Amino acid sequence: MTNLIDLYFWPTPNGWKVSIALEEMELPYTTHLINIGKGDQFDPEFLNIAPNNRMPAIIDPDGPDDAPISVFESGAILMYLARKTGQFYGETERDRISVEEWLMWQMGGVGPMAGQAHHFLKYAPQLDPPQDLRYPKDRYRAEVGRLYGVLDRRLAENEYVAGDFYSIADMSIWGWASLWEGQQQVLEDKPHFARWLESVSARPGVQAGRALHAELRGDHRDKQAQGVLFKR
C-alpha cells in the first residue's frame, strides 16, 4: 500500500497547484495546515522542510531509493510528482520541454506579477496607513494583462498550455488565472483563455484540489495577519 504524502498547505493559488496535482494523480495524502496569517510558515519545524518559509511543501515517505524526501517550491513539487507518477508531463522529450517552458513562465511571470497585482489592488489600500498607490496598481494590472494576452495567443493554437495534452503547466497557471477578476482583468478580448479556464475548471481533480479547506480563505483584512504577511 502506498504511504500517504504529507502536504503542507494553505488554500492559496500556490497551495492549489499541489492539492490539484495530488487529486489529479490520485495520490493519497494527508494535509497539514500552514496558517500563513498566523505565521506558521516561520515555525522552525516547517523551515526544516521549506527553508524559504513558503508553502506548499511535501514530504513523500516513498521517495527516491525508497527513502523519504521533502520537496519545497510548488514548481519543483509538480515536476517531482509528474516524474514519480509518469503523468501530466507529456509523452516525448519535446512535450516535456514545452511543459517546463510554460511551468517556468508561470513561476517567473504569472505567479509573481498576479501576486503583486493582488497586493497593490486589494491589500495595500487596506493597510494602516492605507497604501493606495497608483503607479504599482497600474504597473502590475498591465503586466498581468500582457501575460494573459500571451496565454490567449498560445491557447489559440493549442487546447492546453503545453500542447494538446493537459499537464502540470496547466495546473500551475490555473489557480492564479482563475482569480482574474481580483487582478482587474477582462476576458472579452481573450476568448481562448476564457475557453481554457472553463475547461480546466470543470475537471473533478481541479475542483477537489480547489475545495480543500476552502472555508479558510480570507481577504487578509485582519491587522495581525497583515503584519505577518506584509511586514516580515
MARKOL-571781 format. One line per field, with one value per residue: residue number from 1; residue in one letter; x, y, z of N, C-alpha, C in turn. Coordinates in Angstrom, 1 decimal. Example, Ala and Ser with C-alpha at 12.3 -4.5 7.8 and 13.67 -1.06 7.14 Angstrom:
2
resi <- 1_2
resn <- A_S
n_xx <- 13.2_12.8
n_yy <- -5.7_-2.2
n_zz <- 7.8_7.1
ca_xx <- 12.3_13.7
ca_yy <- -4.5_-1.1
ca_zz <- 7.8_7.1
c_xx <- 13.2_12.9
c_yy <- -3.3_0.0
c_zz <- 7.8_7.9
This chain:
232
resi <- 1_2_3_4_5_6_7_8_9_10_11_12_13_14_15_16_17_18_19_20_21_22_23_24_25_26_27_28_29_30_31_32_33_34_35_36_37_38_39_40_41_42_43_44_45_46_47_48_49_50_51_52_53_54_55_56_57_58_59_60_61_62_63_64_65_66_67_68_69_70_71_72_73_74_75_76_77_78_79_80_81_82_83_84_85_86_87_88_89_90_91_92_93_94_95_96_97_98_99_100_101_102_103_104_105_106_107_108_109_110_111_112_113_114_115_116_117_118_119_120_121_122_123_124_125_126_127_128_129_130_131_132_133_134_135_136_137_138_139_140_141_142_143_144_145_146_147_148_149_150_151_152_153_154_155_156_157_158_159_160_161_162_163_164_165_166_167_168_169_170_171_172_173_174_175_176_177_178_179_180_181_182_183_184_185_186_187_188_189_190_191_192_193_194_195_196_197_198_199_200_201_202_203_204_205_206_207_208_209_210_211_212_213_214_215_216_217_218_219_220_221_222_223_224_225_226_227_228_229_230_231_232
resn <- M_T_N_L_I_D_L_Y_F_W_P_T_P_N_G_W_K_V_S_I_A_L_E_E_M_E_L_P_Y_T_T_H_L_I_N_I_G_K_G_D_Q_F_D_P_E_F_L_N_I_A_P_N_N_R_M_P_A_I_I_D_P_D_G_P_D_D_A_P_I_S_V_F_E_S_G_A_I_L_M_Y_L_A_R_K_T_G_Q_F_Y_G_E_T_E_R_D_R_I_S_V_E_E_W_L_M_W_Q_M_G_G_V_G_P_M_A_G_Q_A_H_H_F_L_K_Y_A_P_Q_L_D_P_P_Q_D_L_R_Y_P_K_D_R_Y_R_A_E_V_G_R_L_Y_G_V_L_D_R_R_L_A_E_N_E_Y_V_A_G_D_F_Y_S_I_A_D_M_S_I_W_G_W_A_S_L_W_E_G_Q_Q_Q_V_L_E_D_K_P_H_F_A_R_W_L_E_S_V_S_A_R_P_G_V_Q_A_G_R_A_L_H_A_E_L_R_G_D_H_R_D_K_Q_A_Q_G_V_L_F_K_R
n_xx <- 0.8_0.5_2.2_1.0_1.4_2.7_1.2_1.9_0.1_-1.9_-5.0_-4.4_-3.5_-0.9_-0.8_-3.0_-1.9_-0.5_-2.3_-4.3_-2.7_-2.1_-4.7_-5.5_-3.6_-4.3_-3.1_-2.7_-2.9_-2.1_-3.2_-1.5_-2.1_-0.8_-1.0_-0.8_-1.5_-1.2_1.5_2.6_4.4_6.8_7.7_10.2_10.2_8.7_10.4_12.5_11.7_10.8_12.8_12.6_10.5_7.9_4.8_3.4_4.6_6.0_6.3_7.4_7.0_7.8_10.1_12.8_14.9_13.6_13.5_12.5_11.6_11.7_10.2_10.2_8.9_6.6_6.6_8.8_7.8_5.6_6.9_8.4_6.3_5.1_7.1_7.4_4.9_4.6_2.7_1.0_3.0_3.5_4.4_6.7_10.1_10.1_7.5_7.9_9.8_8.2_6.2_7.9_8.8_6.4_5.7_7.8_7.4_5.0_6.0_7.9_6.6_3.5_2.7_4.3_3.7_0.9_0.5_1.6_-0.1_-2.5_-1.7_-1.3_-3.6_-5.7_-4.9_-3.0_-4.3_-5.8_-4.1_-2.6_-1.0_-3.2_-2.1_-2.6_-1.6_-1.0_0.9_2.1_-0.2_-1.2_1.0_1.2_-1.3_-1.4_0.8_0.0_-2.2_-0.8_0.6_-1.6_-2.5_-0.4_-0.8_-3.4_-2.9_-1.3_-3.1_-4.8_-3.8_-3.5_-5.0_-4.4_-2.0_0.7_0.4_-1.5_-2.4_-3.3_-1.5_1.0_1.7_-0.6_-2.0_-0.4_-0.8_-3.5_-4.7_-3.9_-4.8_-7.5_-8.4_-8.8_-10.5_-10.0_-7.6_-8.3_-8.8_-10.1_-12.1_-13.3_-11.7_-10.1_-10.7_-9.8_-8.3_-10.4_-12.0_-10.2_-10.0_-12.6_-12.7_-10.6_-11.5_-13.7_-12.7_-12.8_-10.6_-9.4_-11.5_-11.7_-9.2_-9.1_-11.2_-10.2_-10.1_-11.3_-12.9_-11.3_-10.1_-9.3_-9.5_-7.4_-7.8_-7.5_-5.6_-3.4_-2.8_-2.0_0.3_1.9_2.1_2.9_4.9_7.2
n_yy <- -1.2_2.2_4.8_7.7_10.9_13.7_16.8_20.2_23.0_25.8_27.4_28.8_30.3_29.2_27.0_25.5_24.5_22.2_20.7_20.2_18.8_16.4_15.4_15.1_13.2_11.1_10.5_9.4_11.5_13.4_16.3_19.1_21.9_25.1_28.0_30.9_33.4_33.5_33.0_30.4_29.6_30.3_28.7_26.7_24.0_23.7_25.2_23.5_21.9_23.6_25.9_28.5_29.7_29.4_28.0_25.8_22.7_19.3_16.1_13.1_9.8_7.7_8.2_8.8_5.9_4.5_6.0_8.5_11.9_15.4_18.1_21.4_24.5_25.1_24.6_22.8_20.7_19.9_19.0_16.9_15.2_14.6_13.2_11.1_9.7_9.4_10.9_13.6_15.0_14.9_12.9_12.8_13.9_16.5_17.2_17.4_19.4_21.6_21.6_22.3_24.8_26.4_26.0_27.2_29.8_30.4_30.3_32.3_34.5_34.8_34.0_35.7_38.3_38.4_38.0_40.4_42.2_41.5_42.3_45.1_46.1_45.1_44.6_46.4_49.0_48.6_48.7_50.0_52.8_53.4_52.2_53.3_53.2_54.6_54.1_51.4_49.9_50.3_49.4_46.6_45.6_46.0_44.4_41.8_41.7_41.7_39.3_37.5_37.9_36.8_34.2_33.7_33.9_31.7_29.7_29.9_28.3_25.8_23.2_23.0_24.4_23.5_22.0_19.6_18.3_17.9_19.2_19.5_22.1_23.5_23.1_24.6_27.2_27.7_28.3_31.0_32.3_31.8_33.7_36.1_38.3_39.6_40.6_42.6_42.2_41.5_39.3_39.4_40.1_37.9_35.2_32.6_32.0_32.3_30.1_28.0_28.4_27.7_25.0_23.7_24.3_22.7_20.2_17.3_16.8_19.3_20.7_19.4_19.8_22.6_22.9_22.1_22.7_25.2_26.9_28.3_30.4_33.8_37.4_38.8_41.1_41.3_42.9_41.7_39.5_40.9_42.1_39.9_38.8_40.9_42.4_41.1
n_zz <- 0.0_-0.8_0.9_2.6_1.3_2.8_2.9_3.1_3.6_2.6_1.6_-1.1_-4.3_-4.9_-3.1_-4.2_-6.5_-5.9_-4.3_-6.3_-8.2_-6.7_-6.4_-9.1_-9.9_-8.3_-5.9_-2.6_0.3_3.3_4.9_6.2_7.8_7.2_8.5_7.1_7.8_10.5_10.9_10.8_8.9_9.7_11.6_13.2_12.7_10.3_8.7_8.4_6.4_4.4_3.6_2.7_3.9_2.8_1.8_-0.7_0.6_0.5_2.0_1.0_1.8_0.3_-1.3_-3.7_-4.2_-2.3_0.1_2.4_1.3_1.3_-0.4_-1.5_-2.9_-5.3_-8.1_-8.3_-6.8_-8.4_-10.7_-9.6_-8.7_-11.1_-12.5_-10.7_-10.9_-13.6_-15.0_-16.7_-17.9_-20.5_-23.4_-24.9_-25.3_-26.4_-25.7_-22.9_-22.7_-23.6_-21.5_-19.4_-20.2_-20.0_-17.4_-16.1_-17.1_-15.7_-13.1_-13.0_-14.0_-14.2_-11.6_-9.7_-10.8_-10.8_-8.1_-7.0_-8.2_-6.9_-4.3_-4.4_-5.5_-3.9_-1.2_-0.2_-0.1_2.2_4.3_7.4_7.8_4.9_1.7_-1.1_-4.0_-7.1_-9.2_-8.8_-8.9_-11.5_-12.9_-12.3_-12.9_-15.6_-16.5_-15.8_-17.5_-19.9_-19.8_-19.7_-22.2_-23.8_-23.0_-24.1_-26.8_-27.2_-26.5_-28.6_-30.5_-29.3_-27.4_-24.7_-22.4_-22.9_-25.2_-27.0_-24.8_-21.4_-18.6_-15.9_-16.3_-16.9_-14.5_-12.8_-13.7_-13.5_-10.9_-10.3_-12.6_-12.4_-10.7_-12.0_-11.9_-9.5_-10.1_-11.8_-14.5_-17.8_-19.9_-22.3_-24.5_-24.7_-25.7_-26.0_-23.8_-21.9_-22.7_-22.1_-19.3_-18.5_-19.3_-17.8_-15.2_-15.0_-14.5_-12.4_-10.6_-10.4_-9.2_-6.8_-5.6_-5.4_-3.6_-1.2_2.1_1.6_3.1_4.7_3.4_3.3_3.3_4.3_5.9_8.5_11.0_12.4_10.7_8.4_9.4_9.7_7.1_5.4_6.4_7.1
ca_xx <- 0.0_1.3_2.1_0.4_2.2_2.3_1.0_1.9_-0.8_-2.9_-5.7_-4.0_-3.2_0.3_-1.2_-3.8_-1.1_-0.1_-3.5_-4.8_-1.9_-2.4_-6.0_-5.4_-2.7_-4.9_-2.1_-3.2_-2.2_-2.7_-3.0_-1.0_-2.4_0.2_-1.8_0.2_-1.9_-0.7_2.9_3.0_5.4_8.1_7.9_11.4_9.9_8.4_11.6_13.4_11.1_10.7_13.7_12.2_9.2_6.7_4.1_3.3_5.8_5.5_7.2_7.0_7.7_8.2_10.9_13.8_15.7_12.7_13.8_11.6_12.2_10.9_10.3_9.6_8.7_5.5_7.0_9.6_6.9_4.8_7.8_8.7_5.1_4.8_8.1_7.1_3.7_4.6_1.5_0.8_4.3_3.7_4.9_8.0_11.0_9.6_6.4_8.4_10.4_7.1_5.7_8.8_8.8_5.2_5.7_8.7_6.7_4.2_6.7_8.7_5.8_2.1_2.6_4.8_3.0_-0.5_0.6_1.8_-1.4_-3.4_-1.3_-1.4_-5.0_-6.7_-4.5_-2.2_-5.2_-6.4_-3.1_-2.7_-1.9_-3.5_-1.1_-3.3_-0.6_-1.5_1.9_2.2_-1.5_-1.3_2.1_1.0_-2.5_-1.0_1.7_-0.9_-2.9_0.1_0.8_-2.8_-2.6_0.5_-1.5_-4.5_-2.4_-0.8_-4.2_-5.5_-3.2_-3.3_-6.1_-3.9_-0.9_1.9_0.1_-2.9_-2.5_-3.3_-0.2_1.3_1.8_-2.0_-2.2_0.4_-1.3_-5.0_-5.0_-3.8_-5.7_-8.9_-8.7_-8.6_-11.3_-9.3_-6.5_-8.9_-8.7_-11.3_-12.0_-13.9_-10.7_-9.2_-11.6_-9.1_-8.0_-11.7_-12.3_-9.3_-10.4_-13.8_-12.4_-9.8_-12.3_-14.7_-12.1_-13.0_-9.4_-9.2_-12.5_-11.4_-8.0_-9.5_-12.1_-9.5_-10.1_-11.7_-13.6_-10.3_-9.6_-9.6_-9.0_-6.3_-8.2_-7.1_-4.3_-2.3_-2.4_-1.3_1.6_2.7_2.2_3.4_5.9_8.3
ca_yy <- 0.0_3.5_5.6_9.0_12.1_14.9_18.1_21.3_23.6_26.8_27.5_29.9_29.8_28.3_25.8_24.8_23.8_20.9_19.9_19.8_17.7_15.2_14.9_14.6_12.0_10.1_10.1_9.6_12.5_14.0_17.7_19.8_23.3_26.1_29.2_31.9_34.7_33.4_32.9_29.1_29.4_30.7_27.7_26.1_22.6_23.8_25.7_22.4_21.3_24.7_27.0_29.9_30.0_29.5_26.8_24.4_21.7_18.0_15.0_11.8_8.7_6.8_9.0_8.0_4.9_4.0_6.8_9.8_13.1_16.6_19.0_22.7_25.2_24.5_24.1_21.6_19.7_19.5_18.2_15.7_14.3_14.2_12.2_9.9_9.0_9.3_11.6_15.0_15.6_14.6_11.6_12.8_14.9_17.8_17.5_17.8_20.8_22.5_21.7_23.1_26.2_27.1_26.0_28.3_31.0_30.7_30.6_33.6_35.6_34.9_34.0_36.9_39.5_38.4_38.2_41.8_42.9_41.3_43.1_46.6_46.4_44.6_44.6_47.6_50.1_48.3_48.7_51.1_53.7_52.9_52.4_53.3_53.8_54.4_53.5_49.9_49.3_50.4_48.6_45.2_45.3_46.0_43.3_40.6_41.7_41.3_37.8_36.7_38.0_35.8_32.9_33.6_33.6_30.3_28.8_29.9_27.2_24.6_23.0_23.2_25.3_22.9_21.3_19.1_17.4_18.6_18.9_20.2_23.5_24.0_23.1_25.7_28.5_27.8_28.9_32.4_32.7_31.7_34.9_37.2_39.4_40.3_41.3_43.6_41.8_41.2_38.1_39.6_40.1_36.7_34.1_31.2_32.0_32.0_28.7_27.1_28.5_26.9_23.6_23.3_24.4_21.6_18.9_16.9_16.9_20.7_21.1_18.8_20.5_23.9_22.9_21.7_23.8_26.5_27.7_29.0_31.5_35.1_38.6_39.5_42.4_41.3_43.6_40.8_38.8_41.9_42.3_38.7_38.6_42.0_43.2_40.3
ca_zz <- 0.0_-0.9_2.1_2.4_1.2_3.7_2.2_4.0_2.7_2.9_0.4_-1.9_-5.7_-4.9_-2.5_-5.1_-7.5_-5.4_-4.0_-7.6_-8.7_-5.9_-6.7_-10.5_-9.9_-7.4_-4.9_-1.2_1.1_4.5_4.9_7.4_7.5_7.5_8.6_6.8_8.5_11.9_11.0_10.9_7.9_10.3_12.6_12.8_12.2_8.9_8.0_8.0_5.1_3.4_4.2_2.2_4.7_1.9_1.4_-0.2_0.6_0.8_2.4_0.4_2.5_-0.7_-2.2_-4.5_-3.5_-1.2_1.3_2.4_0.7_1.3_-1.6_-1.4_-4.2_-6.0_-9.4_-8.1_-6.4_-9.6_-11.6_-8.9_-8.7_-12.5_-12.7_-9.9_-11.4_-15.1_-15.5_-16.9_-18.3_-21.9_-23.8_-25.6_-24.7_-26.9_-24.8_-21.6_-22.8_-23.6_-20.2_-18.5_-20.6_-19.5_-16.0_-15.7_-17.4_-14.6_-11.8_-13.1_-14.5_-13.8_-10.1_-9.1_-11.2_-10.3_-6.6_-6.8_-8.5_-5.7_-3.1_-4.5_-5.8_-2.9_0.2_0.2_0.3_3.5_5.4_8.3_7.0_3.6_0.7_-2.3_-4.9_-8.5_-10.1_-8.8_-9.3_-13.0_-13.5_-12.2_-13.6_-17.1_-16.7_-15.8_-18.7_-21.0_-19.7_-20.1_-23.7_-24.2_-22.8_-25.0_-28.2_-27.1_-26.5_-29.9_-31.3_-28.6_-26.5_-23.4_-22.5_-23.4_-26.4_-27.0_-23.6_-20.1_-17.9_-14.7_-16.6_-16.7_-13.0_-12.2_-14.1_-13.3_-9.7_-10.4_-13.7_-12.0_-9.9_-12.9_-11.6_-8.5_-10.8_-12.6_-15.9_-18.6_-20.7_-23.6_-25.6_-24.5_-25.8_-25.9_-22.3_-21.3_-23.0_-21.3_-17.9_-18.3_-19.4_-16.6_-14.0_-15.0_-14.1_-11.0_-9.8_-10.1_-8.3_-5.5_-5.1_-5.1_-2.5_0.0_3.2_1.0_4.1_5.5_2.7_3.9_2.5_4.9_6.4_9.9_11.1_12.8_9.5_7.6_9.9_9.5_5.7_4.6_7.1_7.6
c_xx <- 0.9_1.1_1.6_1.5_1.7_2.3_1.0_1.3_-1.6_-3.7_-5.5_-3.7_-1.9_-0.1_-2.1_-3.0_-0.9_-1.4_-4.2_-4.0_-2.1_-3.7_-6.0_-4.6_-3.2_-3.9_-2.7_-2.3_-2.9_-2.3_-2.5_-1.2_-1.2_-0.5_-0.8_-0.2_-1.5_0.8_3.4_4.2_6.8_8.5_9.2_11.2_9.6_9.6_12.6_12.9_11.2_11.5_13.3_10.9_8.0_6.1_3.7_4.6_5.2_6.7_6.6_7.7_8.3_9.0_11.9_14.6_14.9_13.0_12.9_12.4_11.2_11.2_9.6_9.6_7.7_5.8_7.9_8.8_6.1_5.7_8.1_7.5_4.9_5.8_7.8_6.0_3.7_3.3_1.7_2.1_4.5_4.3_6.3_8.9_10.6_8.4_6.9_9.1_9.3_6.5_6.6_8.9_7.6_5.1_6.7_8.1_5.7_4.9_7.4_7.8_4.4_2.0_3.1_4.0_1.6_-0.5_0.8_0.5_-2.4_-3.0_-1.6_-2.9_-6.0_-6.2_-3.8_-3.2_-5.9_-5.4_-3.3_-1.3_-2.1_-2.4_-1.8_-2.5_-0.9_-0.4_2.0_0.9_-1.6_-0.2_1.7_-0.3_-2.2_-0.1_0.9_-1.7_-2.1_0.3_-0.4_-3.0_-1.6_-0.2_-2.6_-4.0_-1.9_-2.0_-5.1_-5.0_-3.1_-4.5_-5.6_-2.6_0.4_1.7_-1.3_-3.2_-2.5_-2.1_-0.1_1.4_0.4_-2.3_-1.6_-0.2_-2.7_-5.3_-5.0_-4.7_-7.1_-9.4_-8.5_-9.4_-10.7_-8.1_-6.9_-8.6_-10.1_-11.1_-12.5_-12.9_-9.7_-10.1_-11.0_-8.7_-9.3_-12.1_-11.5_-9.7_-11.6_-13.5_-11.6_-10.7_-13.3_-14.1_-12.4_-11.8_-9.1_-10.2_-12.2_-10.2_-8.3_-10.4_-11.4_-9.4_-10.4_-12.3_-12.6_-9.7_-10.2_-9.1_-7.9_-6.6_-7.7_-5.7_-3.1_-1.8_-1.6_0.1_2.5_3.0_3.0_4.5_7.1_9.1
c_yy <- 1.3_4.3_7.0_10.0_13.1_16.2_19.2_22.5_24.8_27.1_28.8_29.4_28.9_27.0_24.9_24.0_22.3_20.1_19.4_18.6_16.4_14.6_14.3_13.3_10.8_9.6_10.4_10.6_12.8_15.4_18.3_21.3_24.3_27.5_30.4_33.3_34.7_33.2_31.5_28.8_29.7_29.7_26.9_24.7_22.7_24.3_24.6_21.7_22.4_25.9_28.4_30.4_30.3_28.1_26.9_23.8_20.3_17.1_13.7_10.7_7.7_7.5_8.1_7.1_4.4_4.8_8.0_11.0_14.2_17.5_20.3_23.4_24.5_23.9_22.8_20.5_19.1_18.6_16.9_14.7_13.8_13.1_10.9_9.1_8.7_9.9_13.1_15.7_15.4_13.3_11.6_13.9_16.3_18.2_18.1_19.1_21.8_22.7_22.6_24.5_27.0_27.0_27.1_29.7_31.4_31.1_31.9_34.8_35.7_35.0_35.3_38.2_39.5_38.6_39.7_42.6_42.7_42.2_44.5_47.0_46.1_44.9_45.8_48.8_49.8_48.4_50.0_51.7_53.1_53.2_52.3_54.0_53.5_53.7_52.0_49.3_49.2_49.4_47.1_44.7_45.1_44.8_42.0_40.6_41.3_39.8_37.0_36.8_37.0_34.4_32.7_33.3_32.2_29.4_28.9_28.8_25.9_24.4_23.3_24.0_24.7_22.2_20.8_18.2_18.3_18.2_19.7_21.7_24.2_24.1_24.3_27.1_28.7_28.6_30.4_33.0_32.7_33.0_36.2_38.5_40.3_41.0_42.3_43.4_41.6_40.0_38.3_39.6_38.9_35.5_32.7_31.0_31.6_30.6_27.7_27.2_27.6_25.4_23.0_23.3_23.3_20.3_18.5_17.1_18.4_21.1_20.6_19.5_21.9_24.0_22.5_22.9_25.1_27.4_28.6_30.2_32.8_36.2_39.4_40.9_42.5_42.0_42.7_40.0_39.7_42.0_41.1_38.6_39.7_42.8_42.4_39.9
c_zz <- 0.0_0.4_1.7_2.3_2.1_2.9_3.2_3.1_3.4_1.6_-0.4_-3.3_-5.7_-4.2_-3.4_-6.1_-7.1_-5.0_-5.2_-8.2_-8.0_-6.2_-8.2_-10.6_-9.1_-6.4_-3.5_-0.5_2.3_4.5_6.2_7.1_8.0_7.4_8.4_7.4_10.0_12.1_11.1_10.0_8.5_11.4_12.2_12.3_10.7_8.1_7.6_6.7_4.0_3.9_3.7_2.9_3.8_1.8_0.0_-0.1_0.8_1.4_1.8_1.1_1.5_-1.8_-3.0_-3.6_-2.2_0.2_1.2_1.8_0.9_0.1_-1.3_-2.8_-5.0_-7.3_-9.3_-7.7_-7.6_-10.5_-10.9_-8.9_-10.1_-12.9_-12.0_-10.4_-12.9_-15.7_-15.7_-17.2_-19.8_-22.2_-24.4_-24.9_-25.2_-26.0_-23.4_-21.6_-22.8_-22.3_-19.3_-18.9_-19.9_-18.0_-15.5_-16.0_-16.3_-13.4_-11.9_-13.5_-13.9_-12.3_-9.5_-9.5_-10.7_-8.8_-6.3_-7.1_-7.4_-4.6_-3.3_-4.9_-4.7_-1.5_0.7_0.6_1.7_4.6_6.2_8.4_5.6_2.6_-0.7_-3.4_-6.4_-9.3_-10.0_-9.2_-10.9_-13.6_-13.4_-12.9_-15.1_-17.4_-16.7_-17.0_-19.9_-21.0_-20.1_-21.6_-24.3_-24.2_-23.8_-26.4_-28.2_-27.2_-27.7_-30.8_-30.6_-27.6_-25.1_-23.5_-23.2_-24.8_-26.4_-25.8_-22.3_-19.2_-16.6_-15.0_-16.5_-15.3_-12.4_-12.5_-13.6_-12.1_-9.7_-11.4_-13.3_-11.2_-10.7_-12.5_-10.5_-9.0_-11.8_-14.1_-16.5_-19.5_-22.1_-24.8_-25.5_-24.6_-25.6_-24.4_-21.6_-21.5_-22.2_-19.8_-17.6_-18.3_-18.2_-15.4_-13.9_-14.6_-12.7_-10.1_-9.4_-9.1_-6.9_-4.8_-4.7_-3.8_-1.2_1.0_2.6_2.0_4.8_4.7_3.3_3.0_3.2_5.4_7.9_10.1_11.5_11.6_8.6_8.1_9.6_8.0_5.0_5.2_7.6_6.4
